Amino acid sequence: MKSDKFFKWVWNLNGLVLFSGLIIAILFVFYQLASVIFKDQILVKQTTLNLAQDDNKEENWRLGYPHKISGTDFYFIALESEKLFVEKSEVLGIYNEFGGSSYKPTRSKNVLFINSITNNSVWLFKSIEQLIIDIMPLVDDEFNERSATRAISYEVINSDTNLDNKLDNTDNRTFALSKVDGSNYTEIITDYNRIVESGLNSDGELFVIFINNNVVYSMLVDLITFEILSKKPLPKVGG
């Protein structure tokens, strides 16, 4: 009889220990989840930067991920906004956050170039009154991290071509180049519809296929002078 009471007591004790362990495990899981959530919120509040004035907080600015420019000592960082267009009637400021776990891919409105040797930095544009929808280093061999970068190419929207008082993805685009440090920004083609393909040929020149007013063109650009060497419409079948 006593042994039955003893085993019953042991059984109740084991049940209590198991129940307590289950409660502790559940609390631990909730603690970890809460830590992650509140950590993200704290990071957002603590990583606010004062790059310039933005009194209305309309843009929700952030600095994107730093990209090393292959074969150079330069990095570029896009200044991005969750606002997907530029209102031409407004003059907006520069603001805010630097990447982190809250980072979301957004639209770029300027680019910062930083020299990792001298620690000097420069903005590509003097304003944020344009949209940069593509930034691409032109590299000899994209699969070799030490391969030389010849230039940087951009697709930019800076004209309200559909007259809706804002710049967005429905407007025509400008294709431009700069040196790897962001200098010598040069517009190559303007008011076109879309770049189909661009890349370096075996002579180190930039080959581009683009569409403008429903006509497809091919083009060669010298990456030293940024001059157009050749531009012509693709031939029609039977033409």
N, C-alpha and C positions, 0 to 999 in steps of 0.2 A: 504494500500500500504506500509506504513511504517512498519506494523507488518510483511508483507511478507519479506521485506528486513532484518528485525531483525532476523526472523527464518532462513533465508538463511545464514546470518552471523554466527548464532549459529551453523548451520549445517556444514558450512565450518570450523569453529573453532574445532568442535568435530572431524571432519575428520583429521584435522591437528594434534590434540592431539593423536588420534589413530595411525596415521602414525608415529608420533614421538615415541610413545610407542613401536611400532613394530620394528623400527630401533634400539632402545635402547635394546630391548630383544634379537635381533639378535647379536648385538655387545657383549652383556653379555655372550651369549652362546659361541661365538668365543673366547672371553677372557678366559673363563673357560677351553676350550679345549686347547688353547695355553699354559695356565698355567700348565696343567697336562703334556703336551709334553715337555716343556722346563724344568719343575721341574725334570722329569726323567733324562733328559740329564745332568742337573746340579748335580743331585745325583751321576750319574756315574762318573763325573769328580771329585767330592769332596770326594768320598769314596775310592779313590785309596790308597792302603796301601803298605808299603815298607817291606814286609816279607823277600825278598831276591832279588838277581839280575836276571833280564831277559831282557838283552839288545836288543834282536831281537823282543820282544813282540809277540812271536809265539803262546803262550799258551792261552792268554786271561784268566788268572787265576782269581778265585774268591773263597771266603770262603762260604761254604754252610750254611744251617740253623742249629743253635745249637740244639742238641738233648739231653734232660735230660735222664741220665741212671737211670731207675727206682730203687728206694730203696737205692740210693747212693747219694753222693755229687758231682758226676762227670757229665760232659757234654762231648760230642764229636762233632767235627765239621769237615766235609770233606773238603779237599782242592781239588777243581774241576777245570777242564779245558774244553773248548769247542773243543779242539783238541782231537779226539776220539781214538788216538793211541799214542804209544811211539816209536820213531825211535831209534833203538838200537845203531846206530852209533853216536848219539848225547848225550851230557850231558846237561840237561836243568835245569833252575833255578826255584825258587819259587817266586810268585808275588801275588797279586792284591786285588780284591774287596771283600767287605763284604755284601753279600745279598742285601736286599732292594727291591724296586719295580721293579728293572731290573733283578731280580734273575731268572735264567733258570736252570732247572735240567740238570746236565751234568755228565761226568764221573769223578770219584774220583781217585786221584793219591797219596794221603796220608791222614792221619787222625790226628787231633789234639785233645788231651785229656786235659781237664781243671778241676782242683779241685776247686770247688766254695767256700771252706772253707779256704784253704791255698793260693789260687790264683796261684798255680804252674801249669805249662802246659808242655806237652811233645808230640813230634811227634811219631807216631807209627813206621815209617820208617825214615832212615837217608837220603833218596833220593826220587825222584819222578819217578824213572825208573821202575814203575810197574803200572798196572791198577787194581783198586779195583772195582769190579762190583756189590758187595753186602756187606752191613754191617748190622748185625742183633744182637741186644741184646737178650740174651737167658734168658727170664723172666719166673718165676714160673706161674704167672697169667697175661697175657698180657692185660686183661681188668681192672686190679687193678693198678693204678698209683703208689701205695706204695709197690707193690710186689717186692720181691728181684730179682735182676739180678745176674745170676750165672756166666756168662762169655759173651764175645762178639765173634761172628763168622764172618768170612770173606770169600768171594770168590775173589781170586786174580789171575791175569794173569801176570806171571813174566818170562815166557820162550817162546821163539820164536819157537814153536813146528812145525809150517808149513813152516819155513825157508823163510819167505818173508821179513826179515830184519825189522820187526816191531811187536809190541805187540798190538793185537786187539781182538775183540770178536770171531775171528775164531781160536784162539789158545786154547790149553788145559788149564785147570785151576788148581789152588791150593786151597784147603780148609784148613783154619787155625782158631785158637782160641787164645784169649788173656784174661787176667784178665780185670776187669771193669775199671782199671786205664790205660789200654794199655800195661801193663807189661806182661812178660812171653809169648810173641808171639810165637806160636808153629804151625808148619805145620803138619796137620793131614793126608791128602791124597794129592798126587800131580799127575799132568798130567791126570786127568780124564776129561770126556766130559761135564757132567751136574749133578747138584744136583736136584733130583726130589722132595725131602721133607726132612725137618729137624725140630726137636722139642724135648722138654723135655718129658721124660716118668714119671710115678708116683714115680719112685725111684730117680728122680733128675738127671738121666743120659741123655746124648744127643743121640737121635736116628736119624740116617741119612739113606736115600735111595739115591744112586747115580749110574750113568752110566759111565762105563769105557770100551772102545773098544767094544761097543755093548753088554756088559754084565752088568746086573743090580745087584747091591750089596746092602745089608743092613749092618749097622754098629752101634755099641754102643760105646760111648766114656765117660770116667770118667771126670767130669768137675772140679775135684780138682787137679788131676795129669795130665790131658790132655792125658792120655794113652788110646789106643784102647783096649776095653775089648773084643770085638768080631767083626769079619768082615767075611762075607760069601756071595757067589752068591745066588740069589734067585733060588729055585728049578725049573726045567723044568717040564712042564705038562707030566705026565706019566713016569718021570725020577726016 
